[in-house]
Amino acid sequence: MKDVITPREAGFAMPAEWAAHDGCWMIWPERPDNWRLGAKPAQKAFVAVASAIARFEPVTMLVSAAQYENARASLPPEVRVVEMSSNDAWARDIACTFLLGPDGQLGGVDWPFKSWGGLYFPWDKDDAIAGKILGLERARAFRAPLVIEGGALHVDGEGSVLCVEQCVLNENRNPNITRQDMERMLKDYLGVSHVIWIAEGVPHDETDGHVDNLVCFVKPGVVLLTWCDDPADAHYAISRAAEAALKGARDAKGRDLVIEKIPMPTPMFYTQDEADGVDATASGMNRRAGERLAASYVNFYIANGAIIAPAFGVETDEAARAVLARLFPEREIVMIPAREILLGGGNIHCITQQQPAAR
């Protein structure tokens, strides 16, 4: 049953990602007009991510009926496999945003999904995923009135949320939306009290600049920003503009933000073979050789006791690992080869959705 009151009115709020989890949700990739070679290389990458997370917390993989046997045979036995139809595999954006209530009870926001402004068609099955998950978990469901994706949000668990204007206020999601209207919805549905705005996200990001590819909270009062030192790179100016916005902001508790930096990965591009491996359809993605990939080390998942982060086989990988190890000394840093996920348009944070520990 859907509530007509907002989560905030009911005392619910989104916990920080570093809070304890009851598990993680993922969705099996299969569509050949986004994932190359019939999604087989991507499936191997998803197995690696799910297997890594399952060392630290329970993982549920949602999979279509057609791929159920293949997914079950490919994944380790400790990963739960549940049959559920979807249009693609981006759990961060199409699964619910989980909340906790005043007594620790589980709830979640069912955001209307519009395929990032219509990047692929159809998206009706994706739009139904959040409600189905909340039903499976017997969680209190709140259907939001405006379109947004989970990758467009990062909270600190103490009243603050990070957002990118280029994405969240984009006309292709909610035409004619004002910043004031969006802030009101974010406060009502995430239980936050303060929105920190950044103008633009990582260049070449087909989501119109999800914040989870640019900057994230690592603890209250501390953010980690994707950083570029090459003046010839399009991200050079964007990273500095983001830094200026963060320096000019305070969080919900009135604190100045401490800004940590992690290097932008060495630039990467689609190869001809990679682009040719994606089926050409009117409803899918158009991949071209030489197109820049929107790679970022900020796109990691915080598991119970671990950081599951992307590696790209480039020289910046070890520098990124060192930054993560310094910022999360109490967690194991697990880096997973993630180019195949990146080729589909996102990365590890994009394909995962944490479920906070409920009481």
N, C-alpha and C positions, 0 to 999 in steps of 0.2 A: 504493500500500500504506500503510495506516494504522499508525502507531507505537503501541506500548503503553507506551513510556516517555514522560515529559513533555519539553517543549522545554527546560526548565531542566536536566534530567538530560543532555540531548543537547548542551548548550552554546548553545542558541538564546535570543535575546531580541528584543524589539520595539524598533527604533530610534526616536528622536524624529522627529517629522514634518518638522523642518527639515533632517534629514540628506538627502543626495543621493538623488534618485529615478531609477528606470528608467522610471517611467511612472505613470499614473493610470487607475483603472477607474471607469466609470459605467454606469448601466442606464437604458434608454429608458423614459420614463413613457407609460402608455397606458390604465390602468384607469379607466373613466368614473365609477366609484363612489367615487373619491378625487380625481381631477383633473377640474376643470370643463371643460365644453364638449368632451368627448371627448379631453381632455388636450392639445388643440392649443396653447393658450397656454403650458402647462407645457413642451411640447416646444420651443417657441421659446426659453424660458428655459434649458433644458438645452443647447440648441445654443450659446447665448451663453456659458455656463460652459465647455463643452467647447472652444469656439473660443479662449477666453481662455487656458485652461490649455495648449492645444496650441502656443501661442507659446513655451512654456518647457520642455515635456516631452511625450513621447508620451502619447496618450489612446486608450483602448480603450472603445468603447460596446457593451454587450451589449444585444441587441434580439431580440424574438420573431420567428418566421417571418412572422407576419401584418404586422408593422410594418417588416420589414427594408428593403424598397425605399424606403419613406417616410423612414426614418432615414438611409439612405445618400444619398438625394437632398438631405436637409436639412442634413447635416453637411459640413464642409469635407473635402477629400480626404485631408488629413493625419491625420484621426481614423480609426483602425481600427474597423470595424464587424464584430462577431462575433455570429452567431445563437446565442442561448441563451434558453431559456424562464425566466420569473420570474413572481411574483405581483404585485410592485410594483417600485419603482425606487430603493430606499434602499441604495446600495452600501456606505455606511459600516457599516451594521448587518448586512447579509446576505452581503457579500463576506468573504473571509478577512481576518484580521489578519496581515499579513506580518511575518516574523521574519528575522533573519540569524543564521547559525551561526558557530562559532568561526573558520572559515576564510572567512567572508563568503558562504557558500552560502545560497541562498534557501529559506525554509520558511514555514509559515503555520499559524495556528490556525483550525480549522473549528469555530466555536461553534454548538451547537444553537440554532436560531432558533424562537421561539414567538410571533411577531407582537406583541411588546411586551405579552405577557400576553393575547393573543387579540383585538387591535383589529380585525383582519379575518380572514376565512376564505375559502379555505384558504391555507396558507403552505408547503406541501410543496415547491413549486418554488423558493421563496426559500431554504429550508433546504438545498437541493442546490447552490446557487450557489458557495459557498466551496470545496467539494471539486472542483467542475468547474474553477474558476479555477486552483487548485493543480495539477490535472492538466494543464491547458494549459501552465502554466509549468514543468512537471516539477519542482515544488518539493516539499520534504519536508512531508507533511501530518500534523498532530496534531489529532485529533478530541477536543474538550474534553468533560468529563463534566457540566458545568453550563451552563445557559442564561445568555447575556449578549450584549449588542450592542456593536459597535465604538464607537458614539457615547457609550457609558457609560464609556469609558476615555480617559485622556490621560496619556502618559508623557513623561519628560524625557530618556530615553536614558541616564540615569546611575543607574537603580535605583528611581526613584519613579513612582508612578501616582496620579492623582487620580480619585476616585469619589464618587458621590452615594448615600448610604444609601437614600433614598426609592426609587431605581430599582434599584440592584444587589441590595439585600436584600429586594426586594418579593416578597410571597408569590405573585404571579401569574407569576413566573419560576421560582423554585426553592422550593417550599413547605418550610418548616421549616429553611431554610438559616441557619446561624449566621455571624456576622461572621468568626469564626476559620476556618471552612470556606472562606468566600469569599476571605479573605486568602491562605489556602494555595493555592487554585486560581489566583488572580491571580499569585502569585509563581511557581508551577510553569509556567504557560502564557504569561506575558509575560516571564519572566526578570528580574522586578523583585525588590527586597528590602524595599520599604517602601510602604505604602498610606496615602495622605492622604485622610481621610474628611470629607465635607461632608454635613450633614443633609438639606437640601432643594435642589431645582433650581428653574429658572425657573417661575413660575406658568403655568397653562394649557398646559403642555407635555404632550401626550398620550403621550409616552414614559415618563411618571412621573419626569421630571427628569433627562434625559441631561446629563452633565457638559459635553459639548461645546457646550451652549447657555448655560452659566453661567460657566465658567472654563477656561482652558487655560494650559499652559506656553508661554512665548515664547522662553525659553532656560533652561538649568539655573539653578535658584534664583530664577527670576522667573516670576510668574503674571499673567495678565490677567483681571480680574474684571468681569462685567457689573454696572453700578452704577446705582442709582435714588435720586434725591434728593427724590422726591415722597412725603411721609408717607402720603398717601391711597392710594398704589399698593401692591398686595399684595407687590410685589417689594422694597419699601423695607426691610421687616424681614428678608426672606430674604437680601438682599445684605449686610446688616450681620451677620447670623448667619454667612454664608459668610466674610466678612472676619475675624470673630473666630476661626473654626475655622482659617483659614489663618495668622493671626498666632500661634496656639497650636501650630502644627505646625512640624516641621523636615523637610527632605528626607532622602533616603537617605545623603547625604554629611554630614549633621549641620548643614546651613546653615539659618538663618532664611530664610523666603521674603520676597522683595521683591514687594509687591502693587501692581500697576498697575491702573488702572480705565478702563473704557470706558463711555460712557453707554448706558443702556437706550434703545432707539429710542422715539420718540414713540408712545404707545399706538395700536394699529391693530386693526380689527375686521372680521369678514366683513360684506360688504354683502349685501343681499337678492339681487341679481343673481348674486353669486359663490356664495352658498349654493344658489340655485335651479339653478345650472349643473352641480351634482354629481348624478349618477344616484342615486336612492333604491333601495337593495337591502338585503336582510337581512344580506348578508355584507360590505358596504362600510362607509364612514364616514358618520356623521350630522353634516352641516355645518349650522349655524344662523346666521341673520343676527344681528349684534350680539355674536357670540362673540369673545372676545379672542384675538388671534393671538400665539403665543409667539415674538415677534421678538427677535433678538439679533445684535449685530455680532461676538460671539465665534465665531459659527458660520462661520468662514472656512477656506479651504484654503491651506496653505503649499506652493507649487510651487517648482521650481528657479528661484530668482531673482525670485520674485513672491509677493505675497499676493493671492488671489482672494477678495474679500469681498462680502457682500451690501449693496446699497443699496435703500432703500425709498421714495425720493422724499419724505422728511420732513426736518424742520429739523435733526435730529441726525446726518444723513449726513456732513456736512462735519467735524463734531467727531470722529466716529469715524475718518474718513480721517486726520485730523491725529494722532490717537493711534497708529494703525497705522504711519504714516510715521515717527513718532518712535521707535517700538519696533523697526522693521525698516528702518533707513536704507539697508541694502544691497540691498533688494528693491523692485521696482516695485509700487506699490499699484494694483490694478485692481478697481474696484467695479462690480458687475453688478446691474442691476435684478432683484430677486429676490422680489417679492411673489407671483408665481405659484408659486414653489417653496414659499414660506411657507404659502400656502393649502392645500397638500397635507400639511402637518404638519411640515416641517423646513426646512433651508436648505442652503447650499453645502457645508458640511462633511458634512452628512448624505447628500449624493448623490455623494460622491467617496470614493475609497479609494486611498491612495498605495501604490506598490510600491517599496520601497527598492532602491538600487543594489546589486547583488550582484557578487561577484567570481568 
